[in-house]
């Protein structure tokens, strides 16, 4: 941080013992005022770098959050009055002249304690909320994330290119925001869900390695990790493989972690989608704790025990530090049933003489051999808890994976960072109402090189060349190798039911571009809001966005969205429908 200039000679947090005896000029907000008699007052002066104590013997009409300019001499605090919690806690500013630059009305909430302030109030007065130390830190962490991205990717040969905000519909599948055209009444632009098509066109244009810190918009229901407006790192490169894209992104993430957390991280492990689902029950596994899912079908599936008579039997050594109460076990069973499972079997491991045994309502159905096999498979010891679900494979892993997360995340060290690449996702995620496969990623994703033969015979078993980067159970982003050959693209369109006419209507400019020599290419995008939240230690991305929307999509500060006049609507050829009458009204 450089020396301050303009109305001040230093920032508040820069004043140190080395300045004792020097004259300084500081500017900032009044954090608090402490009166110690008629001729002695202390003012805590704050800017974005910290707080410094100002001592004055003059009665001044100054109140909290006034903006002031202070000129005075740096002096040591009297012995015994130092504040170890402040970087400036050993000094103060004396012999001061104070100039009020701006007065402040009484503020609606205290800025040094956000715990008791409702979020809606903080968002209504967001300009005050971002004065808080934590919001200042969060937004500066976000700035460091962007800085690390640019530094890393430019070092790796990428060039930043901006793509349009007024665009044409893209294939991501989410609902888009429409922008009416004044010059072409009845026609609309859309705000981009991502620069997907634009970046592929840049590859056709020979740009080789592109990146962008891209603003994107999706009209989706909001939650802790989703906003209408979001920012993503978007990159694309030509003549590369999956492994090279993984390294581009991994290097960038290492730079982000180094700059924001000050720690160095190594290589990121990889696992296939099938491995992730089979071992963790989810395609974004939280790797901060172990407790994998194990297949017990060969042990229990043919045991004749009705509770385990299913296509798949999965078991887990519960990631717990102490045995749950009966009410907690009942709650876990209820959760399993709410997720669609027939039930959840639990077995407490106890010591009986020289042997281990199970304590459970179902223990009587297991002989010593079955008990021993399960204990060995799950690596159980006395005091452990085994959980078992029997169902179809998809349901068994999903339910047990959800239970694993609920139990395992209690007491986690949230400073840990565990990255993992998930690869070989299914190309299709199911069938639509017409029995057509649905693209799991987007229709420009290249099938796995070994699975082209399955496109006709078993499309739902076809793997894709797509991949996700996961951190602590959060999907940071995803990408894929793209289809660049027209015959493969036509085949995918045919499978998912997009006619040639519809394809040219929606993506004609991209398909036409591919006729003129498209290089093999692939890319990736991750949410900057999400990674900034993790680096700042926040659970909600609203805490790293300067002016976010509420969960209902409103901005309490500006009252957006709000109606506009019919005159404005007329200029773009729109009319609003009357509000529906309430039932029973005339």
C-alpha positions as a Python dict, from the first residue, in 0.01 Angstrom:
ca = {
    (1, 'X'): (0, 0, 0),
    (2, 'X'): (142, 336, -98),
    (3, 'X'): (148, 659, 99),
    (4, 'X'): (-174, 858, 96),
    (5, 'X'): (-194, 1177, -109),
    (6, 'X'): (-444, 1457, -158),
    (7, 'X'): (-620, 1570, 161),
    (8, 'X'): (-416, 1335, 383),
    (9, 'X'): (-52, 1245, 433),
    (10, 'X'): (-113, 892, 564),
    (11, 'X'): (-391, 638, 595),
    (12, 'X'): (-512, 574, 950),
    (13, 'X'): (-375, 223, 964),
    (14, 'X'): (-32, 336, 845),
    (15, 'X'): (47, 549, 1147),
    (16, 'X'): (308, 368, 1356),
    (17, 'X'): (565, 430, 1629),
    (18, 'X'): (817, 526, 1359),
    (19, 'X'): (610, 842, 1301),
    (20, 'X'): (634, 963, 1663),
    (21, 'X'): (713, 1335, 1662),
    (22, 'X'): (601, 1382, 1302),
    (23, 'X'): (309, 1592, 1188),
    (24, 'X'): (43, 1398, 996),
    (25, 'X'): (-289, 1471, 830),
    (26, 'X'): (-554, 1198, 833),
    (27, 'X'): (-904, 1167, 689),
    (28, 'X'): (-1183, 927, 770),
    (29, 'X'): (-1503, 850, 958),
    (30, 'X'): (-1556, 894, 1331),
    (31, 'X'): (-1590, 540, 1470),
    (32, 'X'): (-1669, 651, 1825),
    (33, 'X'): (-1614, 936, 2071),
    (34, 'X'): (-1513, 892, 2435),
    (35, 'X'): (-1541, 1197, 2660),
    (36, 'X'): (-1314, 1200, 2967),
    (37, 'X'): (-1410, 1524, 3132),
    (38, 'X'): (-1462, 1872, 3005),
    (39, 'X'): (-1119, 1911, 2846),
    (40, 'X'): (-1033, 1562, 2724),
    (41, 'X'): (-1193, 1358, 2447),
    (42, 'X'): (-1078, 1060, 2241),
    (43, 'X'): (-1192, 1013, 1883),
    (44, 'X'): (-1143, 680, 1707),
    (45, 'X'): (-1084, 776, 1344),
    (46, 'X'): (-1143, 503, 1082),
    (47, 'X'): (-1065, 451, 718),
    (48, 'X'): (-1036, 130, 518),
    (49, 'X'): (-687, 58, 659),
    (50, 'X'): (-774, 70, 1028),
    (51, 'X'): (-841, 292, 1330),
    (52, 'X'): (-623, 548, 1501),
    (53, 'X'): (-689, 733, 1826),
    (54, 'X'): (-713, 1112, 1817),
    (55, 'X'): (-679, 1300, 2150),
    (56, 'X'): (-820, 1650, 2183),
    (57, 'X'): (-874, 1894, 2471),
    (58, 'X'): (-1119, 2101, 2274),
    (59, 'X'): (-1494, 2059, 2295),
    (60, 'X'): (-1611, 1974, 1946),
    (61, 'X'): (-1957, 1908, 1806),
    (62, 'X'): (-1865, 1583, 1636),
    (63, 'X'): (-2077, 1271, 1617),
    (64, 'X'): (-2026, 912, 1497),
    (65, 'X'): (-1981, 869, 1121),
    (66, 'X'): (-1896, 1235, 1065),
    (67, 'X'): (-1628, 1262, 798),
    (68, 'X'): (-1338, 1464, 933),
    (69, 'X'): (-984, 1575, 853),
    (70, 'X'): (-736, 1573, 1139),
    (71, 'X'): (-395, 1737, 1146),
    (72, 'X'): (-171, 1675, 1446),
    (73, 'X'): (141, 1519, 1590),
    (74, 'X'): (202, 1148, 1643),
    (75, 'X'): (279, 1069, 2008),
    (76, 'X'): (313, 754, 2219),
    (77, 'X'): (12, 657, 2428),
    (78, 'X'): (60, 696, 2804),
    (79, 'X'): (196, 381, 2965),
    (80, 'X'): (-82, 136, 3049),
    (81, 'X'): (-328, 270, 2791),
    (82, 'X'): (-195, 79, 2491),
    (83, 'X'): (-443, -130, 2287),
    (84, 'X'): (-294, -460, 2170),
    (85, 'X'): (-595, -522, 1945),
    (86, 'X'): (-505, -234, 1714),
    (87, 'X'): (-205, -206, 1485),
    (88, 'X'): (-194, 161, 1590),
    (89, 'X'): (-249, 76, 1957),
    (90, 'X'): (78, 218, 2084),
    (91, 'X'): (33, 570, 1945),
    (92, 'X'): (-220, 852, 1922),
    (93, 'X'): (-257, 1187, 1745),
    (94, 'X'): (-226, 1496, 1969),
    (95, 'X'): (-232, 1876, 1932),
    (96, 'X'): (-489, 1841, 1660),
    (97, 'X'): (-683, 2067, 1428),
    (98, 'X'): (-1012, 1906, 1321),
    (99, 'X'): (-1206, 1997, 1007),
    (100, 'X'): (-1554, 1855, 952),
    (101, 'X'): (-1578, 1752, 588),
    (102, 'X'): (-1926, 1603, 608),
    (103, 'X'): (-2187, 1560, 878),
    (104, 'X'): (-2382, 1236, 930),
    (105, 'X'): (-2736, 1165, 1044),
    (106, 'X'): (-2781, 903, 1318),
    (107, 'X'): (-2711, 568, 1154),
    (108, 'X'): (-2976, 291, 1158),
    (109, 'X'): (-2742, 26, 1300),
    (110, 'X'): (-2404, 2, 1466),
    (111, 'X'): (-2122, -59, 1222),
    (112, 'X'): (-1897, -245, 1465),
    (113, 'X'): (-2142, -529, 1541),
    (114, 'X'): (-2332, -689, 1255),
    (115, 'X'): (-2455, -992, 1450),
    (116, 'X'): (-2790, -843, 1552),
    (117, 'X'): (-2869, -663, 1225),
    (118, 'X'): (-3119, -829, 992),
    (119, 'X'): (-2989, -886, 642),
    (120, 'X'): (-3276, -692, 484),
    (121, 'X'): (-3172, -387, 689),
    (122, 'X'): (-2808, -429, 590),
    (123, 'X'): (-2908, -446, 222),
    (124, 'X'): (-3142, -148, 256),
    (125, 'X'): (-2843, 56, 379),
    (126, 'X'): (-2577, -135, 189),
    (127, 'X'): (-2357, 173, 154),
    (128, 'X'): (-2331, 172, 533),
    (129, 'X'): (-2295, -204, 557),
    (130, 'X'): (-1990, -205, 332),
    (131, 'X'): (-1818, 37, 569),
    (132, 'X'): (-1792, -256, 811),
    (133, 'X'): (-1452, -413, 855),
    (134, 'X'): (-1573, -756, 743),
    (135, 'X'): (-1738, -631, 422),
    (136, 'X'): (-1430, -421, 345),
    (137, 'X'): (-1217, -732, 386),
    (138, 'X'): (-1452, -951, 179),
    (139, 'X'): (-1463, -717, -117),
    (140, 'X'): (-1085, -677, -109),
    (141, 'X'): (-1048, -1056, -102),
    (142, 'X'): (-1264, -1064, -413),
    (143, 'X'): (-1041, -805, -578),
    (144, 'X'): (-739, -1024, -500),
    (145, 'X'): (-913, -1320, -663),
    (146, 'X'): (-955, -1119, -984),
    (147, 'X'): (-596, -1000, -967),
    (148, 'X'): (-468, -1356, -925),
    (149, 'X'): (-678, -1474, -1219),
    (150, 'X'): (-536, -1213, -1452),
    (151, 'X'): (-180, -1265, -1335),
    (152, 'X'): (-191, -1643, -1369),
    (153, 'X'): (-368, -1667, -1704),
    (154, 'X'): (-161, -1396, -1869),
    (155, 'X'): (152, -1579, -1755),
    (156, 'X'): (8, -1889, -1924),
    (157, 'X'): (-41, -1713, -2258),
    (158, 'X'): (-408, -1618, -2233),
    (159, 'X'): (-549, -1291, -2368),
    (160, 'X'): (-847, -1114, -2213),
    (161, 'X'): (-1128, -1047, -2464),
    (162, 'X'): (-1466, -893, -2384),
    (163, 'X'): (-1781, -1043, -2538),
    (164, 'X'): (-2123, -877, -2585),
    (165, 'X'): (-2377, -819, -2308),
    (166, 'X'): (-2659, -789, -2564),
    (167, 'X'): (-2654, -1134, -2718),
    (168, 'X'): (-2857, -1415, -2866),
    (169, 'X'): (-3002, -1712, -2674),
    (170, 'X'): (-2737, -1963, -2563),
    (171, 'X'): (-2766, -2337, -2495),
    (172, 'X'): (-2716, -2343, -2117),
    (173, 'X'): (-3085, -2411, -2056),
    (174, 'X'): (-3161, -2163, -1778),
    (175, 'X'): (-3422, -1890, -1817),
    (176, 'X'): (-3276, -1578, -1977),
    (177, 'X'): (-3336, -1207, -1921),
    (178, 'X'): (-3485, -1043, -2229),
    (179, 'X'): (-3396, -693, -2351),
    (180, 'X'): (-3644, -539, -2597),
    (181, 'X'): (-3502, -369, -2902),
    (182, 'X'): (-3619, -11, -2966),
    (183, 'X'): (-3491, -14, -3323),
    (184, 'X'): (-3650, -351, -3409),
    (185, 'X'): (-3982, -349, -3219),
    (186, 'X'): (-4097, -698, -3124),
    (187, 'X'): (-3743, -836, -3128),
    (188, 'X'): (-3526, -902, -2825),
    (189, 'X'): (-3169, -944, -2717),
    (190, 'X'): (-3089, -1165, -2420),
    (191, 'X'): (-2838, -1100, -2146),
    (192, 'X'): (-2574, -1374, -2167),
    (193, 'X'): (-2596, -1678, -1940),
    (194, 'X'): (-2232, -1727, -2032),
    (195, 'X'): (-2006, -1637, -2325),
    (196, 'X'): (-2019, -2003, -2440),
    (197, 'X'): (-2081, -1951, -2812),
    (198, 'X'): (-1879, -1629, -2830),
    (199, 'X'): (-1567, -1793, -2693),
    (200, 'X'): (-1598, -2084, -2935),
    (201, 'X'): (-1617, -1832, -3219),
    (202, 'X'): (-1295, -1678, -3087),
    (203, 'X'): (-1133, -2021, -3125),
    (204, 'X'): (-1252, -2039, -3486),
    (205, 'X'): (-1101, -1693, -3521),
    (206, 'X'): (-761, -1835, -3425),
    (207, 'X'): (-732, -1662, -3090),
    (208, 'X'): (-585, -1977, -2934),
    (209, 'X'): (-613, -1887, -2564),
    (210, 'X'): (-889, -1656, -2441),
    (211, 'X'): (-1013, -1560, -2096),
    (212, 'X'): (-1261, -1315, -1953),
    (213, 'X'): (-1388, -1213, -1612),
    (214, 'X'): (-1740, -1226, -1749),
    (215, 'X'): (-2063, -1084, -1613),
    (216, 'X'): (-2346, -1335, -1666),
    (217, 'X'): (-2720, -1333, -1596),
    (218, 'X'): (-2970, -1612, -1534),
    (219, 'X'): (-3333, -1565, -1433),
    (220, 'X'): (-3327, -1845, -1175),
    (221, 'X'): (-3458, -1882, -821),
    (222, 'X'): (-3203, -1736, -583),
    (223, 'X'): (-3028, -1905, -291),
    (224, 'X'): (-2710, -1876, -85),
    (225, 'X'): (-2483, -1954, -382),
    (226, 'X'): (-2690, -1805, -664),
    (227, 'X'): (-2772, -1451, -782),
    (228, 'X'): (-2939, -1320, -1099),
    (229, 'X'): (-2611, -1150, -1181),
    (230, 'X'): (-2292, -1341, -1130),
    (231, 'X'): (-1932, -1323, -1240),
    (232, 'X'): (-1734, -1612, -1378),
    (233, 'X'): (-1387, -1680, -1502),
    (234, 'X'): (-1440, -1795, -1859),
    (235, 'X'): (-1158, -1945, -2062),
    (236, 'X'): (-1114, -2138, -2385),
    (237, 'X'): (-808, -2278, -2562),
    (238, 'X'): (-735, -2452, -2892),
    (239, 'X'): (-530, -2763, -2971),
    (240, 'X'): (-532, -2884, -2612),
    (241, 'X'): (-640, -3182, -2404),
    (242, 'X'): (-844, -3208, -2086),
    (243, 'X'): (-530, -3247, -1879),
    (244, 'X'): (-389, -2919, -2009),
    (245, 'X'): (-710, -2731, -1929),
    (246, 'X'): (-706, -2883, -1582),
    (247, 'X'): (-354, -2753, -1530),
    (248, 'X'): (-444, -2403, -1660),
    (249, 'X'): (-724, -2384, -1405),
    (250, 'X'): (-534, -2557, -1123),
    (251, 'X'): (-245, -2312, -1162),
    (252, 'X'): (-489, -2022, -1145),
    (253, 'X'): (-651, -2163, -833),
    (254, 'X'): (-312, -2208, -669),
    (255, 'X'): (-238, -1841, -744),
    (256, 'X'): (-573, -1738, -593),
    (257, 'X'): (-512, -1935, -275),
    (258, 'X'): (-159, -1802, -244),
    (259, 'X'): (-268, -1440, -282),
    (260, 'X'): (-580, -1457, -62),
    (261, 'X'): (-482, -1712, 202),
    (262, 'X'): (-101, -1694, 189),
    (263, 'X'): (-62, -2072, 161),
    (264, 'X'): (69, -2300, -112),
    (265, 'X'): (-129, -2602, -232),
    (266, 'X'): (-14, -2896, -441),
    (267, 'X'): (-166, -3095, -724),
    (268, 'X'): (-539, -3160, -738),
    (269, 'X'): (-650, -3526, -741),
    (270, 'X'): (-887, -3657, -1007),
    (271, 'X'): (-1169, -3910, -1000),
    (272, 'X'): (-1436, -4012, -1245),
    (273, 'X'): (-1801, -3920, -1199),
    (274, 'X'): (-1879, -4287, -1139),
    (275, 'X'): (-1610, -4313, -871),
    (276, 'X'): (-1737, -3999, -699),
    (277, 'X'): (-2095, -4122, -693),
    (278, 'X'): (-2000, -4474, -587),
    (279, 'X'): (-1763, -4364, -309),
    (280, 'X'): (-1923, -4039, -187),
    (281, 'X'): (-2280, -4043, -318),
    (282, 'X'): (-2245, -3704, -487),
    (283, 'X'): (-2064, -3560, -789),
    (284, 'X'): (-1916, -3279, -578),
    (285, 'X'): (-1763, -3467, -285),
    (286, 'X'): (-1637, -3289, 24),
    (287, 'X'): (-1289, -3437, 64),
    (288, 'X'): (-1215, -3276, 401),
    (289, 'X'): (-1318, -3598, 572),
    (290, 'X'): (-1298, -3964, 472),
    (291, 'X'): (-1576, -4219, 527),
    (292, 'X'): (-1627, -4357, 181),
    (293, 'X'): (-1930, -4556, 79),
    (294, 'X'): (-1864, -4929, 35),
    (295, 'X'): (-2058, -5182, -167),
    (296, 'X'): (-2207, -5455, 52),
    (297, 'X'): (-2424, -5610, -218),
    (298, 'X'): (-2206, -5920, -242),
    (299, 'X'): (-2235, -5969, 136),
    (300, 'X'): (-2598, -5876, 207),
    (301, 'X'): (-2777, -5873, -128),
    (302, 'X'): (-2828, -6249, -131),
    (303, 'X'): (-2844, -6296, 248),
    (304, 'X'): (-3219, -6351, 243),
    (305, 'X'): (-3272, -6063, 484),
    (306, 'X'): (-3571, -5869, 356),
    (307, 'X'): (-3436, -5528, 458),
    (308, 'X'): (-3134, -5580, 230),
    (309, 'X'): (-3311, -5741, -65),
    (310, 'X'): (-3229, -5481, -330),
    (311, 'X'): (-3028, -5415, -644),
    (312, 'X'): (-2759, -5236, -444),
    (313, 'X'): (-2656, -5235, -77),
    (314, 'X'): (-2420, -4957, 31),
    (315, 'X'): (-2264, -4908, 371),
    (316, 'X'): (-2058, -4642, 545),
    (317, 'X'): (-1857, -4606, 863),
    (318, 'X'): (-2031, -4298, 998),
    (319, 'X'): (-1798, -3996, 1027),
    (320, 'X'): (-1880, -3912, 1390),
    (321, 'X'): (-1684, -3833, 1703),
    (322, 'X'): (-1946, -3973, 1941),
    (323, 'X'): (-2243, -4207, 1917),
    (324, 'X'): (-2565, -4024, 1818),
    (325, 'X'): (-2861, -4035, 2052),
    (326, 'X'): (-3165, -4244, 1965),
    (327, 'X'): (-3352, -3929, 1863),
    (328, 'X'): (-3064, -3838, 1627),
    (329, 'X'): (-3070, -4187, 1477),
    (330, 'X'): (-3446, -4159, 1428),
    (331, 'X'): (-3389, -3823, 1257),
    (332, 'X'): (-3134, -3983, 1021),
    (333, 'X'): (-3383, -4259, 935),
    (334, 'X'): (-3649, -3995, 866),
    (335, 'X'): (-3406, -3804, 645),
    (336, 'X'): (-3325, -4120, 446),
    (337, 'X'): (-3696, -4183, 392),
    (338, 'X'): (-3755, -3820, 291),
    (339, 'X'): (-3490, -3869, 22),
    (340, 'X'): (-3678, -4167, -116),
    (341, 'X'): (-3510, -4462, 52),
    (342, 'X'): (-3711, -4738, 217),
    (343, 'X'): (-3513, -4688, 535),
    (344, 'X'): (-3171, -4662, 695),
    (345, 'X'): (-3020, -4952, 890),
    (346, 'X'): (-2778, -4868, 1170),
    (347, 'X'): (-2544, -5091, 1368),
    (348, 'X'): (-2348, -4988, 1676),
    (349, 'X'): (-2023, -5181, 1709),
    (350, 'X'): (-1968, -5325, 2057),
    (351, 'X'): (-1706, -5551, 2214),
    (352, 'X'): (-1831, -5896, 2321),
    (353, 'X'): (-1546, -6085, 2480),
    (354, 'X'): (-1275, -6130, 2216),
    (355, 'X'): (-1510, -6046, 1927),
    (356, 'X'): (-1685, -5745, 1784),
    (357, 'X'): (-2062, -5755, 1753),
    (358, 'X'): (-2350, -5536, 1638),
    (359, 'X'): (-2614, -5372, 1854),
    (360, 'X'): (-2919, -5293, 1643),
    (361, 'X'): (-3283, -5394, 1590),
    (362, 'X'): (-3157, -5580, 1281),
    (363, 'X'): (-2857, -5742, 1449),
    (364, 'X'): (-3055, -6061, 1522),
    (365, 'X'): (-3084, -6127, 1147),
    (366, 'X'): (-2706, -6128, 1098),
    (367, 'X'): (-2504, -6434, 1184),
    (368, 'X'): (-2142, -6413, 1301),
    (369, 'X'): (-2006, -6460, 949),
    (370, 'X'): (-2208, -6175, 797),
    (371, 'X'): (-2126, -5952, 1093),
    (372, 'X'): (-1755, -6022, 1058),
    (373, 'X'): (-1765, -5956, 682),
    (374, 'X'): (-1935, -5619, 726),
    (375, 'X'): (-1695, -5519, 1005),
    (376, 'X'): (-1398, -5606, 786),
    (377, 'X'): (-1539, -5434, 475),
    (378, 'X'): (-1614, -5109, 660),
    (379, 'X'): (-1300, -5130, 880),
    (380, 'X'): (-1505, -5096, 1198),
    (381, 'X'): (-1384, -5096, 1559),
    (382, 'X'): (-1569, -5091, 1889),
    (383, 'X'): (-1758, -4763, 1930),
    (384, 'X'): (-1814, -4711, 1556),
    (385, 'X'): (-2150, -4673, 1386),
    (386, 'X'): (-2230, -4846, 1055),
    (387, 'X'): (-2508, -4712, 831),
    (388, 'X'): (-2653, -4919, 546),
    (389, 'X'): (-2901, -4839, 267),
    (390, 'X'): (-3047, -5094, 25),
    (391, 'X'): (-3213, -4970, -294),
    (392, 'X'): (-3138, -4908, -661),
    (393, 'X'): (-2778, -4790, -708),
    (394, 'X'): (-2870, -4428, -781),
    (395, 'X'): (-3092, -4399, -475),
    (396, 'X'): (-2863, -4593, -239),
    (397, 'X'): (-2559, -4376, -312),
    (398, 'X'): (-2759, -4051, -313),
    (399, 'X'): (-2917, -4117, 27),
    (400, 'X'): (-2604, -4246, 198),
    (401, 'X'): (-2402, -3962, 46),
    (402, 'X'): (-2644, -3707, 196),
    (403, 'X'): (-2620, -3876, 537),
    (404, 'X'): (-2240, -3875, 509),
    (405, 'X'): (-2238, -3498, 449),
    (406, 'X'): (-2478, -3424, 734),
    (407, 'X'): (-2268, -3618, 983),
    (408, 'X'): (-1923, -3539, 850),
    (409, 'X'): (-1943, -3161, 820),
    (410, 'X'): (-2003, -3109, 1191),
    (411, 'X'): (-1688, -2971, 1350),
    (412, 'X'): (-1495, -2937, 1023),
    (413, 'X'): (-1207, -2695, 998),
    (414, 'X'): (-1345, -2458, 737),
    (415, 'X'): (-997, -2322, 666),
    (416, 'X'): (-905, -2653, 499),
    (417, 'X'): (-906, -2645, 118),
    (418, 'X'): (-958, -2978, -57),
    (419, 'X'): (-980, -2958, -436),
    (420, 'X'): (-1071, -3247, -665),
    (421, 'X'): (-1134, -3277, -1038),
    (422, 'X'): (-1438, -3487, -1139),
    (423, 'X'): (-1415, -3621, -1495),
    (424, 'X'): (-1603, -3848, -1737),
    (425, 'X'): (-1953, -3724, -1660),
    (426, 'X'): (-2244, -3885, -1847),
    (427, 'X'): (-2310, -3714, -2180),
    (428, 'X'): (-2685, -3733, -2114),
    (429, 'X'): (-2867, -3706, -1781),
    (430, 'X'): (-3194, -3879, -1860),
    (431, 'X'): (-3488, -3874, -2101),
    (432, 'X'): (-3736, -3596, -2175),
    (433, 'X'): (-4113, -3641, -2208),
    (434, 'X'): (-4063, -3759, -2566),
    (435, 'X'): (-3807, -4021, -2468),
    (436, 'X'): (-3517, -3816, -2604),
    (437, 'X'): (-3185, -3797, -2414),
    (438, 'X'): (-3120, -3467, -2236),
    (439, 'X'): (-2772, -3312, -2259),
    (440, 'X'): (-2609, -3314, -1917),
    (441, 'X'): (-2376, -3023, -1995),
    (442, 'X'): (-2466, -2857, -2325),
    (443, 'X'): (-2508, -2997, -2677),
    (444, 'X'): (-2159, -2888, -2786),
    (445, 'X'): (-1983, -3127, -2544),
    (446, 'X'): (-1762, -3387, -2712),
    (447, 'X'): (-1843, -3753, -2631),
    (448, 'X'): (-1568, -3961, -2471),
    (449, 'X'): (-1333, -4097, -2735),
    (450, 'X'): (-1405, -4457, -2630),
    (451, 'X'): (-1784, -4421, -2631),
    (452, 'X'): (-1880, -4307, -2980),
    (453, 'X'): (-2018, -4655, -3049),
    (454, 'X'): (-2269, -4615, -2766),
    (455, 'X'): (-2440, -4310, -2915),
    (456, 'X'): (-2676, -4534, -3114),
    (457, 'X'): (-2692, -4846, -2898),
    (458, 'X'): (-2689, -4705, -2542),
    (459, 'X'): (-2675, -4323, -2538),
    (460, 'X'): (-2739, -4294, -2161),
    (461, 'X'): (-2419, -4492, -2095),
    (462, 'X'): (-2211, -4256, -2310),
    (463, 'X'): (-1950, -4062, -2118),
    (464, 'X'): (-1856, -3706, -2207),
    (465, 'X'): (-1533, -3513, -2216),
    (466, 'X'): (-1660, -3279, -1946),
    (467, 'X'): (-1520, -3206, -1602),
    (468, 'X'): (-1594, -3015, -1281),
    (469, 'X'): (-1362, -2860, -1026),
    (470, 'X'): (-1489, -2917, -671),
    (471, 'X'): (-1370, -2748, -352),
    (472, 'X'): (-1494, -2855, -7),
    (473, 'X'): (-1815, -2995, -155),
    (474, 'X'): (-1886, -2686, -369),
    (475, 'X'): (-1887, -2713, -746),
    (476, 'X'): (-1663, -2421, -839),
    (477, 'X'): (-1712, -2459, -1211),
    (478, 'X'): (-1724, -2689, -1509),
    (479, 'X'): (-1600, -2725, -1862),
    (480, 'X'): (-1557, -2962, -2152),
    (481, 'X'): (-1382, -3039, -2473),
    (482, 'X'): (-1613, -2906, -2745),
    (483, 'X'): (-1744, -3067, -3058),
    (484, 'X'): (-1567, -2913, -3355),
    (485, 'X'): (-1668, -3156, -3630),
    (486, 'X'): (-2000, -3105, -3807),
    (487, 'X'): (-2089, -3474, -3841),
    (488, 'X'): (-2056, -3530, -3465),
    (489, 'X'): (-2254, -3215, -3390),
    (490, 'X'): (-2532, -3322, -3627),
    (491, 'X'): (-2542, -3663, -3459),
    (492, 'X'): (-2583, -3510, -3112),
    (493, 'X'): (-2857, -3276, -3236),
    (494, 'X'): (-3036, -3572, -3389),
    (495, 'X'): (-3017, -3774, -3066),
    (496, 'X'): (-3155, -3494, -2847),
    (497, 'X'): (-3428, -3409, -3096),
    (498, 'X'): (-3304, -3080, -3238),
    (499, 'X'): (-3397, -3068, -3603),
    (500, 'X'): (-3167, -2928, -3866),
    (501, 'X'): (-3402, -2633, -3904),
    (502, 'X'): (-3408, -2563, -3529),
    (503, 'X'): (-3030, -2603, -3503),
    (504, 'X'): (-2973, -2344, -3772),
    (505, 'X'): (-3232, -2114, -3617),
    (506, 'X'): (-3068, -2127, -3273),
    (507, 'X'): (-2699, -2183, -3351),
    (508, 'X'): (-2671, -2124, -3725),
    (509, 'X'): (-2392, -1867, -3700),
    (510, 'X'): (-2181, -2107, -3491),
    (511, 'X'): (-2244, -2403, -3722),
    (512, 'X'): (-2162, -2188, -4022),
    (513, 'X'): (-1839, -2075, -3856),
    (514, 'X'): (-1738, -2439, -3807),
    (515, 'X'): (-1748, -2486, -4186),
    (516, 'X'): (-1446, -2264, -4222),
    (517, 'X'): (-1197, -2465, -4022),
    (518, 'X'): (-1262, -2507, -3651),
    (519, 'X'): (-968, -2618, -3434),
    (520, 'X'): (-1013, -2878, -3160),
    (521, 'X'): (-1085, -2673, -2850),
    (522, 'X'): (-1215, -2683, -2497),
    (523, 'X'): (-1268, -2460, -2200),
    (524, 'X'): (-1380, -2403, -1849),
    (525, 'X'): (-1569, -2152, -1634),
    (526, 'X'): (-1593, -2111, -1258),
    (527, 'X'): (-1795, -1879, -1039),
    (528, 'X'): (-1584, -1597, -899),
    (529, 'X'): (-1854, -1510, -643),
    (530, 'X'): (-1836, -1863, -507),
    (531, 'X'): (-1457, -1890, -487),
    (532, 'X'): (-1436, -1542, -333),
    (533, 'X'): (-1689, -1647, -67),
    (534, 'X'): (-1484, -1955, 19),
    (535, 'X'): (-1159, -1759, 36),
    (536, 'X'): (-1329, -1503, 263),
    (537, 'X'): (-1478, -1775, 485),
    (538, 'X'): (-1838, -1691, 395),
    (539, 'X'): (-2126, -1933, 328),
    (540, 'X'): (-2336, -1687, 125),
    (541, 'X'): (-2214, -1520, -193),
    (542, 'X'): (-2414, -1207, -106),
    (543, 'X'): (-2137, -1136, 147),
    (544, 'X'): (-1879, -1089, -132),
    (545, 'X'): (-2102, -889, -369),
    (546, 'X'): (-2118, -514, -323),
    (547, 'X'): (-2486, -470, -413),
    (548, 'X'): (-2666, -807, -424),
    (549, 'X'): (-3034, -893, -459),
    (550, 'X'): (-3238, -1058, -184),
    (551, 'X'): (-3360, -1415, -219),
    (552, 'X'): (-3680, -1276, -374),
    (553, 'X'): (-3476, -1095, -640),
    (554, 'X'): (-3525, -743, -501),
    (555, 'X'): (-3282, -464, -421),
    (556, 'X'): (-3403, -306, -93),
    (557, 'X'): (-3171, -10, -144),
    (558, 'X'): (-3303, 104, -484),
    (559, 'X'): (-3640, -76, -472),
    (560, 'X'): (-3561, -246, -802),
    (561, 'X'): (-3734, -395, -989),
    (562, 'X'): (-4005, -132, -1023),
    (563, 'X'): (-4257, -24, -1289),
    (564, 'X'): (-4174, 219, -1567),
    (565, 'X'): (-4409, 456, -1744),
    (566, 'X'): (-4615, 355, -2043),
    (567, 'X'): (-4429, 621, -2241),
    (568, 'X'): (-4105, 428, -2190),
    (569, 'X'): (-4277, 100, -2275),
    (570, 'X'): (-4417, 252, -2594),
    (571, 'X'): (-4067, 330, -2720),
    (572, 'X'): (-3984, -42, -2723),
    (573, 'X'): (-4328, -158, -2832),
    (574, 'X'): (-4436, -319, -2505),
    (575, 'X'): (-4749, -313, -2293),
    (576, 'X'): (-4793, -462, -1949),
    (577, 'X'): (-5079, -692, -1863),
    (578, 'X'): (-5313, -575, -1585),
    (579, 'X'): (-5255, -737, -1250),
    (580, 'X'): (-5478, -1035, -1187),
    (581, 'X'): (-5772, -958, -957),
    (582, 'X'): (-5777, -1124, -619),
    (583, 'X'): (-6033, -1405, -583),
    (584, 'X'): (-6370, -1264, -478),
    (585, 'X'): (-6289, -903, -574),
    (586, 'X'): (-6513, -700, -809),
}
